[in-house]
């Protein structure tokens, strides 16, 4: 197989990375992909930096075994803690979800006030804060942890009274801060976009890090002359635990059923 037709590798601790996979497949339908969901060891957000880096290296090694040409770290925690190490170790391009989302937010803001919604682990890492200020030091950044959003998404409670009440609770400080741009700093959160848009002011711009990451990958592929020319793309999916449960929930993230999910060990 020519280098350009090798697959893009994507890994996450579980389901959330499927929003990145979906964005990649929509933007780059000709690209082959290999997805790895490390369900056996999720969540990464409550693990030490050392453990997260080890998990990320093991996931990368597994995907390299499938001859990937580019690696997407579709996990905010791993992007915050392990991305730099992977970029130094690997000879292929490695992309995280934080910098593309930060770049998109900095591009969209009009008043320089950006809010980041994320898990407790991502917010505590201050990775988005650093990335945004690296891009534009004059930005004002507000970080809002939203610990109930992931379980709501995984239970399928994407809309309704309970989800709206939780969203209003988390969004009220964002409104008081005066943000005109809100970064969805977790790969689960795009599924809550309709509820968040209903709670936020109409002029507030939501930034989907998954879409921004796919756009960044597209740019890198062109830059490295790695764009595929396959007539029909192939997609592999591996999980480290519970393939049946993963299959049931994957349709919610992708918008279509996911077949041929393979169990693997890292």
C-alpha positions as CSV (number, residue, x, y, z in Angstrom):
1,X,0.0,0.0,0.0
2,X,1.3,3.4,-0.9
3,X,2.1,5.8,2.0
4,X,-0.8,8.1,1.0
5,X,-3.3,5.3,1.1
6,X,-2.4,4.1,4.6
7,X,-5.1,4.7,7.2
8,X,-5.5,7.5,9.7
9,X,-5.3,6.2,13.3
10,X,-7.6,7.6,15.9
11,X,-7.7,6.7,19.6
12,X,-9.8,7.7,22.6
13,X,-10.4,6.2,26.0
14,X,-13.9,5.3,24.8
15,X,-16.8,6.7,22.8
16,X,-16.2,10.4,22.7
17,X,-13.5,10.1,20.0
18,X,-16.2,8.9,17.6
19,X,-17.3,12.5,17.1
20,X,-13.8,13.1,15.8
21,X,-14.0,10.0,13.6
22,X,-17.3,11.2,12.3
23,X,-15.9,14.7,11.4
24,X,-12.9,13.0,9.7
25,X,-15.1,10.7,7.6
26,X,-17.4,13.6,6.6
27,X,-14.6,15.9,5.6
28,X,-12.3,13.2,4.2
29,X,-14.5,10.4,2.8
30,X,-11.7,9.0,0.7
31,X,-9.5,8.3,3.8
32,X,-9.1,4.9,5.4
33,X,-9.4,4.9,9.2
34,X,-8.5,2.7,12.2
35,X,-10.2,3.6,15.5
36,X,-9.3,2.4,18.9
37,X,-11.5,2.8,22.0
38,X,-9.7,1.9,25.2
39,X,-12.9,1.0,27.1
40,X,-11.1,-1.3,29.5
41,X,-9.1,1.6,31.1
42,X,-11.5,4.5,30.8
43,X,-11.8,7.2,32.0
44,X,-8.4,8.7,31.5
45,X,-9.4,11.9,33.3
46,X,-8.9,10.6,36.8
47,X,-5.5,9.0,36.1
48,X,-2.0,10.4,36.8
49,X,-0.1,12.1,34.0
50,X,2.4,9.2,34.0
51,X,-0.4,6.6,33.5
52,X,-2.1,8.6,30.8
53,X,1.2,8.9,28.9
54,X,1.8,5.2,29.1
55,X,-1.8,4.4,27.9
56,X,-1.3,6.8,25.0
57,X,2.0,5.3,24.0
58,X,0.4,1.8,24.1
59,X,-2.6,2.9,22.0
60,X,-0.2,4.6,19.5
61,X,1.9,1.4,19.3
62,X,-1.2,-0.7,18.5
63,X,-2.3,1.7,15.8
64,X,1.2,1.9,14.3
65,X,0.9,-1.9,13.9
66,X,-1.8,-1.1,11.4
67,X,0.6,1.0,9.3
68,X,-1.1,4.4,10.0
69,X,0.2,7.5,8.3
70,X,-1.1,10.0,10.8
71,X,-2.3,9.7,14.4
72,X,-5.2,11.6,16.0
73,X,-5.3,11.7,19.8
74,X,-9.1,12.1,20.0
75,X,-9.1,12.5,23.8
76,X,-8.7,15.8,25.6
77,X,-6.9,14.3,28.6
78,X,-4.4,12.5,26.5
79,X,-4.0,15.6,24.2
80,X,-3.2,17.7,27.3
81,X,-0.8,15.2,28.9
82,X,0.7,12.9,26.3
83,X,0.6,14.7,22.9
84,X,4.1,16.3,23.1
85,X,5.7,13.0,24.1
86,X,4.0,11.2,21.2
87,X,5.1,13.9,18.7
88,X,8.7,13.5,19.8
89,X,8.6,9.7,19.7
90,X,6.8,9.1,16.4
91,X,7.9,9.7,12.9
92,X,4.4,10.4,11.6
93,X,2.3,13.5,12.2
94,X,0.4,13.4,15.5
95,X,-2.6,15.7,16.1
96,X,-4.5,16.4,19.3
97,X,-7.9,18.0,19.8
98,X,-7.0,21.0,21.9
99,X,-4.9,23.2,19.7
100,X,-7.2,23.0,16.6
101,X,-10.2,23.9,18.9
102,X,-8.3,26.8,20.4
103,X,-7.2,28.1,17.0
104,X,-10.8,28.0,15.8
105,X,-12.0,29.8,18.9
106,X,-9.4,32.5,18.7
107,X,-10.4,33.0,15.0
108,X,-14.1,33.4,15.8
109,X,-14.1,35.6,18.9
110,X,-15.1,39.2,18.4
111,X,-14.8,40.5,22.0
112,X,-11.8,38.3,23.0
113,X,-13.8,36.5,25.7
114,X,-13.7,32.7,25.3
115,X,-15.3,30.1,27.5
116,X,-14.1,26.5,27.6
117,X,-16.5,23.7,28.6
118,X,-14.7,20.5,29.7
119,X,-14.4,17.6,32.1
120,X,-12.8,18.2,35.5
121,X,-9.5,16.7,34.2
122,X,-9.3,18.8,31.1
123,X,-10.2,22.0,33.0
124,X,-7.6,21.3,35.7
125,X,-4.9,20.7,33.1
126,X,-5.4,24.3,31.9
127,X,-4.4,23.0,28.4
128,X,-7.0,25.1,26.6
129,X,-6.1,28.1,28.6
130,X,-2.4,27.8,27.6
131,X,-3.2,27.0,24.0
132,X,-5.5,30.0,23.7
133,X,-3.0,32.4,25.3
134,X,-0.2,31.1,23.1
135,X,-2.3,32.0,20.1
136,X,-3.4,35.4,21.4
137,X,-2.1,36.6,24.8
138,X,-4.8,39.3,25.1
139,X,-7.7,36.8,25.2
140,X,-9.8,36.4,28.4
141,X,-10.5,32.7,29.0
142,X,-13.1,31.3,31.4
143,X,-13.0,27.5,32.1
144,X,-16.2,25.8,33.1
145,X,-16.1,22.1,34.3
146,X,-19.2,20.2,33.3
147,X,-18.9,16.8,35.0
148,X,-22.5,15.7,34.3
149,X,-22.4,16.1,30.5
150,X,-20.5,12.9,29.7
151,X,-22.9,10.6,31.7
152,X,-25.9,12.4,30.2
153,X,-24.6,11.8,26.7
154,X,-23.7,8.2,27.4
155,X,-27.2,7.6,28.7
156,X,-28.7,9.2,25.6
157,X,-30.2,12.1,27.4
158,X,-29.2,14.7,24.8
159,X,-32.3,16.9,25.2
160,X,-35.2,17.2,27.7
161,X,-35.9,18.9,31.0
162,X,-33.1,17.3,33.0
163,X,-30.4,18.0,30.4
164,X,-31.6,21.6,29.9
165,X,-31.6,22.2,33.7
166,X,-28.0,20.9,33.9
167,X,-26.9,22.9,30.9
168,X,-28.4,26.1,32.4
169,X,-26.5,25.5,35.6
170,X,-23.2,25.2,33.8
171,X,-23.9,27.9,31.2
172,X,-25.0,30.6,33.6
173,X,-21.4,31.5,34.7
174,X,-20.4,31.6,31.0
175,X,-23.2,34.1,30.2
176,X,-22.2,36.2,33.2
177,X,-18.6,36.1,32.0
178,X,-19.7,37.6,28.6
179,X,-18.1,35.0,26.3
180,X,-19.0,35.3,22.7
181,X,-17.3,32.0,21.8
182,X,-17.6,28.7,23.7
183,X,-15.3,25.8,23.0
184,X,-16.8,22.3,23.4
185,X,-13.7,20.9,25.1
186,X,-14.8,17.3,25.3
187,X,-15.5,15.0,22.4
188,X,-18.9,14.0,24.0
189,X,-20.2,17.6,24.0
190,X,-21.0,18.1,20.3
191,X,-24.0,15.8,20.9
192,X,-25.4,18.4,23.3
193,X,-25.0,21.3,20.9
194,X,-28.7,21.8,20.3
195,X,-29.4,22.0,24.0
196,X,-26.4,24.3,24.6
197,X,-27.5,26.6,21.7
198,X,-30.9,26.9,23.2
199,X,-29.5,27.9,26.5
200,X,-26.9,30.3,25.2
201,X,-27.5,33.7,23.6
202,X,-28.1,33.4,19.8
203,X,-24.9,35.4,19.0
204,X,-22.6,33.1,20.9
205,X,-20.5,30.9,18.6
206,X,-20.0,27.2,19.6
207,X,-16.7,25.7,18.5
208,X,-16.6,22.0,17.9
209,X,-13.1,20.7,18.5
210,X,-13.9,17.5,16.6
211,X,-14.6,19.5,13.4
212,X,-11.6,21.8,14.0
213,X,-9.4,18.7,14.4
214,X,-10.6,17.2,11.1
215,X,-9.9,20.4,9.3
216,X,-6.4,20.5,10.8
217,X,-5.8,16.8,9.7
218,X,-6.9,17.8,6.2
219,X,-4.4,20.6,6.1
220,X,-1.6,18.3,7.3
221,X,-2.4,15.6,4.8
222,X,-2.0,18.1,2.0
223,X,1.1,19.6,3.5
224,X,2.8,16.1,3.7
225,X,1.4,14.9,0.3
226,X,-0.5,12.1,2.1
227,X,-4.0,12.6,0.7
228,X,-5.5,9.2,-0.2
229,X,-6.8,8.3,-3.6
230,X,-8.6,5.1,-2.7
231,X,-11.9,4.5,-4.7
232,X,-13.6,3.3,-1.5
233,X,-12.4,3.9,2.0
234,X,-12.2,1.1,4.6
235,X,-12.8,1.6,8.3
236,X,-11.7,-0.6,11.2
237,X,-12.8,-0.3,14.8
238,X,-11.1,-1.9,17.8
239,X,-12.1,-1.7,21.5
240,X,-10.3,-3.1,24.6
241,X,-13.6,-4.1,26.3
242,X,-17.3,-4.5,25.8
243,X,-17.7,-4.4,22.0
244,X,-21.5,-5.1,22.3
245,X,-22.1,-2.1,24.5
246,X,-19.8,0.0,22.3
247,X,-21.8,-0.9,19.2
248,X,-25.1,0.0,20.9
249,X,-23.8,3.5,21.8
250,X,-21.7,4.2,18.8
251,X,-24.7,4.8,16.5
252,X,-25.6,7.8,18.7
253,X,-22.2,9.4,18.1
254,X,-21.8,8.5,14.4
255,X,-25.4,8.7,13.2
256,X,-25.3,5.2,11.7
257,X,-24.6,1.7,12.9
258,X,-21.1,0.5,13.4
259,X,-20.4,-3.0,12.4
260,X,-17.4,-5.3,12.7
261,X,-16.1,-4.0,16.1
262,X,-13.1,-6.1,17.1
263,X,-11.8,-6.8,20.6
264,X,-8.1,-6.3,21.2
265,X,-5.5,-6.1,23.9
266,X,-2.9,-3.4,24.4
